[in-house]
Structures are given as structure tokens and as C-alpha cells.
Amino acid sequence: MELSSDRGVATLEMSQAKIKNDDTFDGDGGDYESLPPDVSVATHMTAGAVAGILEHTVMYPVDSVKTRMQSLQPDPNAQYKGVYEALKRIIRTEGIFRPLRGLNITMLGAGPAHALYFACYERAKRSLSDVIQNGGNSHIANGVAGSVATVLHDAIMNPAEVVKQRMQMYNSPYKGLWDCVQTVTRTEGAGAFYRSYSTQLTMNIPFQAVHFITYELMQEQLNPHRHYNPGSHILSGAAAGAISAAVTTPLDVCKTLLNTQENVALHSVNISGHLSGMVNAFRTVYRLGGLAAFFKGVQARVIYQMPSTAIAWSVYEFFKYFLTKQQLEQEAGSGSA
């Protein structure tokens, strides 16, 4: 206990000296990962919420294109050759704000979902690393922590994803957010908002495991001392997002089908009522387009995920750094008083 107290005093003295000697808290020198030893849960949640909202907002038009390109039986007016051509045509024929349809529900879900996501990840990673590597970095701990955090994240985001994707589709029948929620609840029941939850988890658990392992692995190479280094966070995030997105695209196609319940596609294979279950979704996708159908929209998914993940990590690491700096300055001020 005495040793722990001495270490805490030493850490505080080091942080006070750092703040006095370097008013800018320069990223090349400040080890914000370990000062203080335990960043508060509130810091992780605040940083995660801001990162999540920006991640989904900045690249949202590309996400809209991805949803349409994953359509298994698209309307002739909604068949696109590429992401850029799709965006141009959607804006020209449906209006400049059409690619942003559904953004409101995404922002409402992304804030709390990512707050829990990053807070859970950081806490689980620290606990598991203590067990597996005696506090050192462990790829197993990173992957397991990312998977556990995904369960909480998807529980919040899944209903938002259902509404978002239905509003993104071509000729969407819904007037707005609440019309979509009320119509789906009335015609399909509240369970419709979690119809794709098992598929979402089946996709996102490997996605996040690959994502976090790749990010932490790249950080070991680009930023071994774990200083605040925006360039390394952006590059690591982009690489993690691209690799994770590419390998999990088949599951994303199935998830989109379950979320949108694409009527034309389902009727073409004589499916009446509502499609549910990951196995049924896989079978239906294969019947409609063979193996190639599982990679519909992969280009848009990677293009969306690379900058989105880079934005999420760079914003998250910045806010963690900024909020930790504020916490240290407050502790230094109260310590001197």
C-alpha cells in the first residue's frame, strides 16, 4: 500500500514537472497512456462518444451508397458502377440531402454506443492484460476486450442500424425517423429492431477482434512508446478499418438483407413474410447471386471504413490526451494548494 502511494506521488510530481516545463503538453514527449496510471471511465466515455459521432457523421454519404450497393435485386435506377458515380447520381436525381437520410438516428445511437464501447474496451483490455501479460500489451487481451465491448455497442446500435438502412434504400417508403420506427413496430413488431442482432454480433466480433489487434500491432511498430502521435493513430486506424471491413463484408451483406427485408429480392426466391436468422440470410444471399453476392459493396465498405476508423481513433486518442492533460493540471493545482 505504501509503495502504491509513493508511486502515485512520484507520478503526480512527474506530471506537474511536465506541465510546468512544457505548456503545450507536446505529443512527442508526453506519455499520456500512463499519466495518470488509470484514466477515468468518464474520460474514456466522453472521448468515445465524440469519436463515435464524428466517425459516423463525416463518412455517412458513403455509408448510404454502401447500403444501396449491397441490394441484391436493385431497382434499375439504383444500379451503380462505383461510389463516386453513385453519389453524383443520387444527388442529381434525389437531391443534395438524400445521402444524409437517416443520419439523425445514427447520431442518436452512436454517442452512447461508442461511449460504452471504448470505456468497456479500455477497462477489459487493462484487466485481461494484467492477467495474461502481467500488465504488458497482449494481442489476445486486445481481441477479447474488443469483442466484449462489441456486445454492448451493438445492443444500442442495432435498432439505429435497422432504421438507418431502411431510410437509406432507394424509394424508401418512410417519411422520416419516427414514421419508420412506428411503421416497423406496428407491422413487424419490436423484435424487428433486433432481427439482425445475432448476425451483427457474428460480423462485429471478428471485425472488432481483427480491428483492435491490427490497431495495437501497428501502434507497436509506429508508436512503441505510446506517446500522443496523431499520424500513427490515423495510419493505424485506417489500416485496421480497411482489413476488418474487407474480411467481414459477406456478413455485412447478410446483415443488410435482414435489416432492410428487401421485398423484391425475397419475393424473387418465393420467401413470404419476414426473413430472419443468419443461416437463412446466408442461404438467401447465395441463391440470389452466388458467392459474388457476398462481396457486393465491398469497395464502398472499405472506402467508408478506412477514414471512419482513422477519424474515430485519432479523435478518441486526442480527447483522451486532452482530458488527461486537464485532469493532471487540476491535480497539480490542488496539490500545490
N, C-alpha and C positions, 0 to 999 in steps of 0.2 A: 504493500500500500504506500509506504514511504517512497519507494523507488518510482512508482507511478506518479506521485505528487511532484517529485523532483524533475521527472521528465516533462511534466506539464508546465512547470515553472520555466525550465530551460527552453521549451518550445515557445512559450509566450515571450521570453526575453529575446529569443532569436527573431520572432515575428515583429516585436517592437523595434529592434535594431533595423530590420529590413524596411519597415515603413518609414523610419526616420532617414535612413541613408538613401532610399530610393522612392521618391514620392510618386513615381509613375507605376510602381509595382511591376517592373519590366518582366515580360513573359520569358525572357531568356534567363533570368536569374531566380524568379520566384517559384518555388516548388509548391504550387497551390494544391497539389494532390495530397500533401501531407501536413499542411498548415491550415487549420489545426488538424490533429490526427483524425478526428471524427467530425466531418462536415454534417450539419444538422439535416434532419429529414425535410424540414421546411425549405432549406436551400435546394435540395435535390428536386423537390416537388415544384417549386417556383421555376427553377431553370427548365425542368422537364415540360411544364405546361407551356411556357413561352416557346420552347423549341418545337413542340408538337404542333402548335397553332401555325407557326411560320412554315414548318415543313409542309403541311397540307395546303396552306394558302398559296404560297409562291408558285408551286408547280401544278395547281389544281386544273388548269385548262388541259394539260397533257393527260391528267388522270381521266378527264371526261372523254378524251379521244381513245384512251386505252379501253375504257368500258365499251365503247361502240365497236372498236376493232375486235373485241372478243365475242361479239354477237355471232352466233352460229348460223343464223339464217337472216342476214341483214336485209333491210329494205334496199332496193336498187339505188335509192337516193342517199343511202348511208353506207356505201361501199367505198372505202378509201385505200389509196395506194401507199400512203405514208403519213406520218404525224403532221408534218408541216402542211401538206396538201389538205388534210382533214380539217385542221384548224382554220385554214383560209376559207374552205367551203362552208364550214359551219357558221363562221362569222358573216360570210357573204349572203347565205341563204336564210339563216335563222336569227341573225342579229349579233351585235358585238358582245352582249352579255350572256349569250346562250352557253358558252363553255364554262361559265361560272355557276350554272344552275345546280343547286344542292350544296353550295359552299357553306351556307349558314348552318345546316345541321352538322356538317363536318367540323366546323369550328367549335360548335357546342359540345361535341363529343371529344374532340382532340385534346382540349385543355385538361380536363380531369383524367382522361385515359393516359396521357403521357406523364402527368404528374405522378400517378401511381406507378406507372411503368418504370420510370427512371429511379424513383425512390426505392422501389422493390428490388430493382436490379442492383443498385449500389449496395444496399443492405445485404442482400443474398450473396453477392459476389464477395464481400468482405468476410461474411461468416463462413462461407464454403472455403475460401482461400486460407483462412486460419486453420481449418481442419485438414485440408488436402496438402497445402504447401507451407504451413506454418507462417501464414501472412504474406507469402510471396505470390506472384501472379500465376494463376492456374487456368489453362485453357478449358479444362473440364468445368471448373467453377464458373468461368465466364459463360460457357454454353448453357449450363444448368440454370444459372441465375437469369439469363435472357429468356429461357423457356418458361420459368416460373412467372416472371414479370409479364409475359405474353398472355397468360391465362387471365390475369386481372385486366390488362389492357383491352383484350378482345371482348370481355364481358360488357364493357362500356361502349366500345366502338361498333360492335356487331349491328345493333339496331340502327345506328347512324349510317353504317355502310349500306344497309338494305334501302333506306330512304334515299340516300345519295345516289346509288346506282340506278334506281328506278327513275329518278328525276333526270339523270344524265342521258338515258336512252333516247334514240330518235323517236319522235312522235309520242313522247311521254304524255299519258292522259291526265296527269296531276297538275292542278293549278298552282300548287305551292307546297311548302313543307307540311303544314297542318292538314291540308287536303289529302296528301299522300299518307300521313300517319293514320288519319281517321278512316280512309278508304281501305287501307290494308287491314286495319284492326277489324273493321266491320265485315269485310268479305272473306278474310283468310284467318282471322283470329290473331291474338297477341303472339302466339307461337311462331308466326311468320317472321318475326324480327330476329328469331334465333334459329331459323331453319338451317342456316349455313354455319352455325357456330362450331360444330364438330369439324367441318371441312376447313373453316377458318383457322382453328387451332392446329389441325393436321398440316396446314400450309405454314402458319406463322411460327410454330415451334421450331421446325427445321430452319425456316427463314431466319428467325432471330438467333438461333444457335450458330448458324453459319455467319450471320451478320456480326455478332459480338466477338466470335473467335477471330474473324478476319480483321475487325477493327483493332482488337487488342494486339494481335500478331503484328499488324502494320505499325502500331504505336511502339511496340518493342524495337522495331527496326528504325523508324523515323524519329522517335521521340523517347529514347530509352530511359531518360531521367524524369519523364512525365512532367516537364515544365509546361506552362501555358504556351502553346505553339500553334497559332491558327492554321498555318499552312499544313502542318501534319494532321490536324483534326479534319480539315477539308479533304485531303487526299485519302486518308484512311476511311473516312465516312463514305466517300464516293466509291471506292473500291469495294467496301463491304456491301453497299447498296446494290451495285451492279451484279456482283456474283450471287448474292442472295436472291435477287429478283429473277435472274435468268434460270436458276435451278429449280425454282418453285412456281414457274409460270403455269405448268399443267394444273396444279392445284388451284391457282388463281382463276383459271378459265372455268373450272368446276364451280368455284365459289360464286363467280359472276352469274352463271346459269341458275344456281339456286336462289340467288338474291333477286334476280330480275324475273324469273319464271317466264322466260321468253316464249310467248304464246305460239308464234309461227313455227319456231323450231320444235316445240313439244308436240304440236298438232301434226307436224310432218312425220313423226315417228309414232303416231297414234297414242300419245300419252294424254289422258284426260285428267282433269283435276290438277293438283299441285305436285311438282317433283320434290322429293325430299331424300336425304341420305347421300353420303359421299359415294357409296358404291353405285347407286342409281345414277348419280351425276356423271361419274366416270363412264359408265356403260352408255349413257345417252350421248355424251360428247364423242365417244368413239364411233357410235352408229351414225352420227351426223357428219363427221368429217375425217374419221380415221385418226392416225397418230398425229398428222399435221395440225389437226384442230386443237390439240393440247398446247400448241405454241402460238395460237392466234394472239396478236397484240404484244408479243414478246419485245419487239423493238420499242413500242411506246412504254411498256412497263419498265424497261431498263433506262430509257431516256428520262422517265419520271423519277425513278428511284435513285439514280446516281446523285443528281443535285439535291433532291429532297433529303436524302440521308446525310449528305455533306452539310446541308443547312442545319439539320437537326443537331448533329454532333458539334459543329462549330458554335452554334448559338448556345447549346447546352453547356459546353465547356467554358464559353465566355461568361455566362451568367454564374456558373459555379465559381469561377475565378473571381468575378466581380463581387459576388455576395460573400465569398470567403474573405476577400480583402476588407470589405465593410465590417465583417464580424471581428477580424483581427484588430482593426483600428478602434472599434468600440471597446474591445478587451484591453487594448493598450491604454486607452483613455481612462477607463475605470481603474486599471492597475496603478496608473500614476497618481490618480486622485486618492 
